[in-house]
Amino acid sequence: MVRAVVCCELGAPEVLRLETVAPAALASGQVRVAIHAAGINFPDILMVAGQYQLKPPLPFIPGMEAAGEVIEIADAPGVGIGDKVIVKARFGCFADEILVSPDQLVPLPATFDYAQGATFLAAHGTAYHALVDRAQIKPGEVLLVHGAGGGVGLAAVELGKVLGATVIAAASSEEKLAVAKQRGADHTVLYCREPFRDAVKRITEGRGADVVFDPVGGEIFEQSLRCIAWGARLLVVGFTGGTGNARTNLVLIKGASVLGVRAGEAVRQNPSLGTARQEALFRLANEGRISPNISHRLPLEGYAAAMRLLMDRRAIGRVVLMT
């Protein structure tokens, strides 16, 4: 028997149930992975609430990324028993095990433990797609990262620095900014200390940011339009703070671009993007230049509390369920 966090009705994390179920039968071409760690992402929370673009039929098991060990194979080439792997899924990872196809697995970087592997690809993959594929950021440009204490925000700080940008990290607490500084931020902005638009203008001597990485939205997005340089690219990564309105006059005056970021869908539309992204990220990970920042590791039965850490903005970086 295996444990699984099951969503039988849509709502808050507390509607989920930890159930014990019989192991699913392995079909030809599938791999069974014993999950040792599962990362929690905002889309998991939205999916459980019925507010995400993907709406799996009920009941379903949330969780889009995990790491573990291959324990059974059925005519699936390229995979071996005992392989340490990262699992890429759209849901199903909040459990003791999962059945997947080989193309949903990648080797765990040698420098990572299971928790780091389970929190790597979603956040860093999104940040890479945003900065490289969408913004095409260049060395020497100024990157403003909002929500820089979150998982995807810290990934953007790290990657922005690796890519040669001058990184301005904005967050809601000194503790979050301290971590962003450790991850490479050149400048930090505390939202409650001064309006970030004024801080960015001060730091850039009036020029503004070339690229804005925004997983927050709402008023943050709207005010970002007022501290950008000519030709700026504003990356719409998420809207945890609500949806924002793009003032078209400000976009026009600055010759700016507003770019939507959907890393997973981009790969489904163009698989070659995923290959290049994965190669670049794993090279940097194995060189020790990037890694997830994990602030909380909770047992599987702590799923609701773990999801609340993200919802209440109490996590710095990533939250992991350990099985």
DOKOL-370757 format. One record per atom (N, C-alpha, C): x, y, z; residue in one letter. Coordinates in pm, whole numbers, plus 50000, padded with zeros to 5 digits. Layout:
N
XYZA;...
REM end
This chain:
323
500844988150000M;500005000050000M;500895012550000M;500405022949934V;501145035549927V;500255047049971V;500895057550020R;500155069350063R;500085079449948R;498975086849942A;498805097049841A;497925108149896A;498255120549863V;497405131949896V;496405133349782V;495125132049813V;494095131149711V;493145143049719V;492845148749602C;491875159649591C;490565153749539C;489585152849627C;488265147549589C;487255158749567C;487565170649617E;486715182349596E;487615194549588E;487185204649515L;487995216549495L;487855225949614L;488975232649647G;488925242049758G;490305245049813G;490345248349942A;491585251550011A;492395238750036A;493665239950073P;494485228050098P;493865218350198P;493065223450290E;492485214950393E;491445205150338E;490975207050213V;490015197450157V;490715184750110V;492035185250096L;492785173450054L;492775162950163L;492975150350123R;492985139350219R;494195130450193R;494835126250300L;495915116650288L;495295102750294L;495405095250184E;494785082150175E;495835071450150E;495505059150186T;496335047650156T;495665039750045T;496375037849936V;495795031449818V;496695020049772V;496125011049695A;496905000049639A;497805005349527A;499015000149513P;499895004449404P;499235001949269P;499375011649178A;498825010149044A;499635000048965A;498974992948874A;499654983148791A;500524990248687A;501704985048666L;502654990948572L;502344985948431L;502134994948337A;501874991448198A;503184991548118A;503154985448003S;504344985247917S;504754999447882S;506055002047892G;506575015247861G;506585024747979G;506165019748095Q;506125028248214Q;507245024948313Q;507475034548403V;508495033448508V;507825036848641V;508145029048744R;507655032248878R;508795038948955R;508505050749009V;509495058249085V;509035059449230V;509895055549323A;509645057949464A;510005072549492A;509015080449530I;509235094649551I;509805096949691I;510915104249696H;511535107649824H;511275122249862H;510965130649763A;510675144749790A;509795150049678A;508855158849715A;507975165249617A;507935180249645A;508185188149542G;508155202649558G;506735208049548G;506475218749621I;505165225349615I;505305238149535I;504385240049440N;504355251849356N;502985258549365N;502935271549334F;501655278549336F;500625272149242F;501025267149124P;500025260449041P;499355248549109P;500055241649199D;499425230649275D;498265236049358D;498495247349423I;497475253549507I;496295258049422I;496595264249308L;495535268949218L;494755257149160L;495455246249128M;494785234549072M;493805228449171M;494225227549297V;493345222149401V;492115231049419V;492295244049400A;491185253449414A;490325254449288A;490745247749180G;490005248549054G;490235261448980G;491355268349008Q;491625281448950Q;492795281248852Q;493295269348818Y;494415268348726Y;493895264548588Y;494685267748484Q;494225264848348Q;494055249848323Q;494875241648391L;494705227248383L;493775222748495L;492705215848460K;491725211348559K;491555196248546K;492365188448619P;492255173848612P;490895169248664P;490375158348610P;489115153048663P;489315147948806P;488315150048889L;488355145149026L;488105130149031L;488715123049125P;489775127549215P;491135127549145P;492055135649196F;493415135549142F;494395138249255F;495665135149228I;496755137349323I;497545149649276I;497635160249355P;498405171949311P;499905169149309P;500645179049262G;502105178249265G;502695176449126G;503465186449081M;504005186148945M;505495183248936M;506175182249051E;507595178749042E;508015171049167E;508925161849145A;509395153249254A;510775147849219A;511375140849315A;512635133949292A;512605120849371A;513235110849314G;513225098049381G;514085087849309G;513725075149326E;514525064049275E;513665054549193E;514155050449079V;513445040848994V;513445027149062V;512245021349080I;512165008449150I;511554997449064I;510955000948949E;510374990648862E;510274996248721E;510514987648623I;510504991648482I;509744981248402I;508954985748305A;508244976648215A;508524980848070A;509524974648010D;509864977347869D;510054992247843D;510804998747930A;511075013047916A;512575015047898A;513055016947776P;514495017947752P;515085030847808P;516385030047839G;517115041847884G;517005044648031G;516335035948105V;516155037848249V;516595025048321V;517225026648436G;517695015048511G;517175014948654G;516985003048709I;516605001848850I;517655008548936I;517215016649029G;518125023649118G;518545037449070G;518155041148948D;518495054548898D;517875065248988D;518665075249023K;518155086849096K;517695097248995K;516435101149005V;515835109048897V;514985120648952V;514805130448864I;513815141048883I;512595137348799I;511415138948856V;510165135748787V;509475148648743V;509135149248614K;508375160548560K;506945155848532K;505975161948595A;504585157948576A;503715170448581A;502455168948544R;501525180148559R;500755178848689R;500625166548738F;500075163748871F;500435149348905F;500195145349033G;500455131549073G;501635129249163G;502375139949202C;503635138049275C;503515137849427C;502375141949483F;502235141749629F;501845127749674F;502775118549662A;502505104549692A;503835097349718A;503735085049764D;504935077049789D;505575072149659D;504775071049554E;505315066549426E;504455071749313E;505015071049192I;504315075749074I;504715067248954I;503785065248861L;504075058548735L;504215069148626L;505315068448551V;505585078348448V;506215071448328V;506335078848219S;507085074048103S;508525079048114S;509465072748045P;510875076848057P;511135091348021P;510325097047929D;510565110947891D;510165120847999D;509575115948107Q;509255124648221Q;510335124348328Q;511425117548300L;512505116248397L;513785122448345L;514525128648436V;515885133348406V;516765129548524V;518045126948499P;518935123048609P;519065134048714P;519115130348839L;519335139748947L;520765145048939L;520945158348938P;522315163748936P;523145158249052P;524405155749024A;525285149749125A;525445158549248A;525245171649232T;525425180949344T;524165182549429T;523035176249390F;521745178249456F;521355166549544F;520635169449653D;519915158949724D;518505158049664D;517675148849717Y;516355146949658Y;515485159449671Y;515575166449782A;514755178449800A;515115189149699A;516405190849673Q;516815200649572Q;516345196549433Q;516435183549404G;515965178849275G;514485180949256G;513725179649364A;512265180949357A;511805195349348A;512725204749357T;512355218849354T;513135226749249T;513715219649156F;514635226049061F;513975230448931F;513345221248861L;512975224048722L;511825233948707L;510835233548795A;509695242548777A;510135257048792A;510815260348901A;511205274248926A;512345278648833A;513405271048830H;514535275048745H;514195273948597H;513355264248562G;512915263248422G;512095275248381G;511215279848469T;510415291748440T;511305304048428T;512245305448522A;513135316948518A;513995316948392A;514495305348354Y;515315304448233Y;514495308048109Y;513305302248097H;512455305247982H;512145320247975H;511865326148090A;511535340348093A;512715348948050A;513865346648112L;515015355448088L;515705352847955L;515785340147915V;516545336747794V;515645336347671V;514585328247676D;513725326547559D;512875338847532D;512275344447636R;511335355547617R;512025369247618R;512775372347723A;513385385747732A;514675386947654A;515345375547630Q;516645375647563Q;517585385747630Q;517685384347762I;518465393747841I;519935393347802I;520575405047809K;521975406347766K;522845410347886K;524115406547882P;525025410747989P;525045425948001P;525045430648124G;525075445048148G;523705451448161G;522635444448124E;521305450148139E;520875449548285E;519895457948319V;519375458448456V;518115449948464V;518125440348555L;516995431348577L;516365434448713L;515075437748712L;514315439748835L;513495427148861L;513725420748975V;513015408349012V;512065411349127V;510775410049101H;509785411349208H;509575397849276H;509075398349400G;508865385949473G;510155378149485G;511265385249510A;512585379049504A;512845369549620A;511925368449716G;512075358649822G;511385345549794G;510625344949683G;509945332749646G;510825323449566G;510325311449539G;511125301549468G;511495305949328G;510525310549251V;510815314549113V;511565327849112V;511295336549210G;512025349149217G;513495347149246G;513815338549342L;515215335749373L;515915329049255L;515185320449183A;515765314249064A;516115324948960A;515245334948946A;515505345748850A;516695354148894A;516825356549025V;517985363849076V;519265356349041V;519295343449071E;520475335249043E;520835335248895E;519845332248813L;520105331048669L;520435344648608L;519775355048655G;520085368348603G;521535371848626G;522035368548744K;523445371448773K;524365362848688K;524035350048673V;524845341148589V;524885346248445V;523795352048399L;523705357048262L;524315370948243L;524855376448351G;525605388948340G;524815401548363G;523595400448414A;522775412348440A;523135418648573A;522795431348588T;522795437948718T;521425435548778T;521365428848892V;520095424048947V;519635432649064V;518405437749053I;517735444749162I;516655435349215I;516785431249341A;515825422049402A;514875429949491A;513565428049472A;512555434649554A;511745424149628A;511545426149758A;510815416449839A;510175423449958A;509435415550037S;508625421150145S;509275420750282S;510465414850294S;511125414350425S;512635414650409S;513295419350515E;514755419650515E;515335405550507E;514655396050571E;515125382150569E;515145376650427E;514085379450350K;514035374950211K;515115381750128K;515315394650153L;516325401850075L;517735397050108L;517955392850232A;519275387650269A;519595375050189A;518595366550170V;518815354450090V;519035358149944V;518255367749894A;518455372149755A;519855377649734A;520355384849835K;521725390049827K;522735378649819K;522515368149899Q;523395356549896Q;523355349649760Q;522215350549692R;522045344049563R;522525352649447R;523055364449476G;523675372149371G;523105385949344G;522055390149413A;521475403249388A;522505414349413A;522575423849321D;523485435149337D;522875446049424D;521555447649416H;520845457649493H;519565451349547H;519105456349661T;517865451149718T;516915462649749T;515615459849738V;514575469849764V;513525463549854V;513285469749968L;512255465250060L;510975473050029L;509915465849993Y;508705472449946Y;508175482950043Y;508225479850175C;507625488950272C;508515500850306C;509755500850259R;510685511450295R;510545523550204R;510385521050076E;510195531849979E;509525526149856E;508815534449780P;508215529449657P;509295523549566P;509085511249519F;510155504649443F;510465512149315F;509455518949257R;509725526449133R;510745537449158R;510675543749277D;511655554049312D;513025547849336D;513035536249402A;514305529549430A;515015525549300A;514255520249205V;514845515949078V;515425527949003V;514695539049003K;515195551048936K;516455556249005K;516465555549137R;517655559949211R;518855550949180R;518645537849184I;519745528449160I;520285529549018I;519395531748922T;519805532448781T;520065546748733T;520075556248826E;520315570448795E;519315575448690E;518055571348710G;516975576348626G;516695568448500G;517555558948467R;517405551648341R;516275541448346R;516165533948454G;515135523648467G;515655509748435G;514795499948456A;515155485848435A;514925481748290A;515815473248241D;515675467848105D;514705456148101D;514715448148208V;513855436348215V;513215436048353V;511895433648356V;511165432248482V;510605418148489V;510985411048592F;510505397248615F;509435398048723F;508175395448686D;507075398148778D;506165385948798D;506345378648909P;505415367948943P;504285372649035P;504225385749063V;503275391149161V;502045397049095V;502245405848996G;501115411948926G;500485423449004G;499225426448971G;498495436849041G;499185450349034G;499185457449147E;499795470649155E;501295470249126E;501935459249162I;503375457849135I;503625458848984I;502825451648905F;503005452248760F;502745466348709F;501685472648755E;501315485848704E;502385496248736E;502935495648857Q;503975505248892Q;505305502248824Q;505505489848784S;506745486348712S;506845493748580S;505705496548519L;505715503948392L;506285517948407L;506405522648531R;506855536348556R;508335536948596R;509035525648587C;510475526048618C;511255517248521C;510885517948394I;511545509848291I;512325518548194I;513345512348135A;514165518948034A;513515517447896A;514035524747801W;513575523247663W;513805508847615W;512785503147550G;512905489547498G;512795478847604G;512275482047721A;512185472447831A;511245460947797A;511515449647861R;510655437947848R;510095434647985R;508765434447997L;508095431148122L;507575416948114L;508075408448201L;507755394248198L;506615391248296L;505485387048242V;504335383548325V;504465368748360V;504955366148482V;505255352548525V;504105346648607V;503375355248675G;502265350748759G;501495362648812G;500535359648898F;499685370448950F;499225366949091F;500195363749177T;499845360349316T;499235372349388T;499505384449339G;498935396449399G;497775401949319G;497225394049228G;496115398649144G;496585402449005G;495655403748914T;495995407648777T;496185422748768T;497105426848682G;497395441048665G;497005445648526G;496865458748511N;496515464648382N;497735471448321N;497975468948194A;499085475048123A;498605488148061A;499125499548110R;498785512648053R;499455513447916R;498645513147813T;499205512447677T;500015524847641T;499675536447700N;500475548347671N;501895546947725N;502035540547843L;503365538547899L;504155528247820L;503475517847773V;504135507847689V;504645514447561V;503805522847500L;504175529447374L;505345539047395L;505255547547498I;506265557847520I;507645551847539I;507715540447607K;509005533947635K;509385523447531K;508555521547428G;508865511247329G;508995497747395G;508175495247496A;508305483347580A;507515471547525A;507835459647574S;507115447447539S;506625440747667S;505375436247665V;504825428547775V;504725414047729V;505435405147796L;505605391447749L;505045381447851L;504135373047807G;503635362447892G;504645351047901G;504725344848019V;505715334148044V;504975321548086V;504985311447998R;504445298248031R;505475287947987R;506365284648079A;507505276148045A;507075262347999A;506105256348067G;505665242948028G;504965242747894G;504075252047872E;503345252447744E;504285255547629E;505305263847654A;506275266947548A;506965254347497A;507295245347590V;507945232747551V;506975223647477V;505715223547521R;504735215347449R;504535220447306R;504655233547287Q;504525239247153Q;505795237647071Q;506945238147139N;508235237347071N;509195229147158N;509225215947143P;510055207347229P;511535210847229P;512045216847122S;513465220047119S;513845230147226S;512905238647267L;513175248047375L;513495240647504L;512765229847529G;512975222147651G;514335215547655G;514785210447540T;516095204047534T;517215213847566T;517175225547504A;518205235547528A;518165240547671A;516965242547724R;516805247447861R;517365237447961R;517005224847944Q;517455214548036Q;518965213048035Q;519555213247915E;521015211947906E;521705223347978E;521195235547959A;521825247248021A;521675246848173A;520495243548220L;520265243348364L;521075232448434L;521155220648374F;521895209848438F;523405212348433F;523865218848330R;525285222648327R;525595232148442R;524755242248462L;524975251848570L;524835245348707L;523875236048719A;523685229148847A;524895220448880A;525375213048783N;526525204148807N;527815212048830N;527845224548783E;528985233248810E;528865239948946E;527725237849014G;527505243849145G;527155258549141G;526685263349027R;526405277649012R;524955281249042R;524045271549038I;522645274149072I;522105262349153I;521165265249242S;520495254849319S;519285261049388S;518255253149417P;517095258549486P;517425262149631P;516775272649680N;516845275949822N;515605270149890N;515805260749982I;514685253850047I;514595258550191I;513465264850224S;513305270050360S;512575260350452S;511765251150395H;510995241950479H;510945228150413H;511165217950495R;511005204050455R;510035197550553R;508855193750504L;507825188150590L;507495173950546L;506975165650637P;506555152150599P;505315152750510P;505055141850439L;503925141450345L;502615145250413L;502425140650536E;501175143550605E;501035158450641E;502085166050626G;502015180450652G;501695188550528G;501025182350431Y;500765188850301Y;500015202050315Y;498985202750401A;498205215150412A;499035226350471A;499785223350576A;500645233550636A;501715238050538A;502245228750460A;503265232250361A;502705241550254A;501515238750206M;500905247350105M;500575261050162M;500195261450289R;499895274150354R;501145282950367R;502305276850380L;503535284650386L;503705293150261L;503365287550145L;503435295250021L;502325305550015L;501125301550051M;499985310550042M;500145322650133M;500765320750249D;500935331450347D;502265338850331D;503015335750225R;504295342150195R;505315340450308R;505265329050376R;506205326650486R;507415318350443R;507385313150323A;508525305550273A;509535315050209A;510785311450218I;511855318450144I;512415308350046I;512045309749923G;512425299649824G;511375288749819G;511795276349840R;510945264849814R;510535257349941R;509395250349929V;508875241650034V;508765227649977V;509185217650056V;509255203950007V;508515194550100V;507815184850040L;507235173750116L;508185161850106L;508595156550219M;509485145150223M;508705132550256M;508905121850178T;508165109550202T;509015099450277T;
REM end
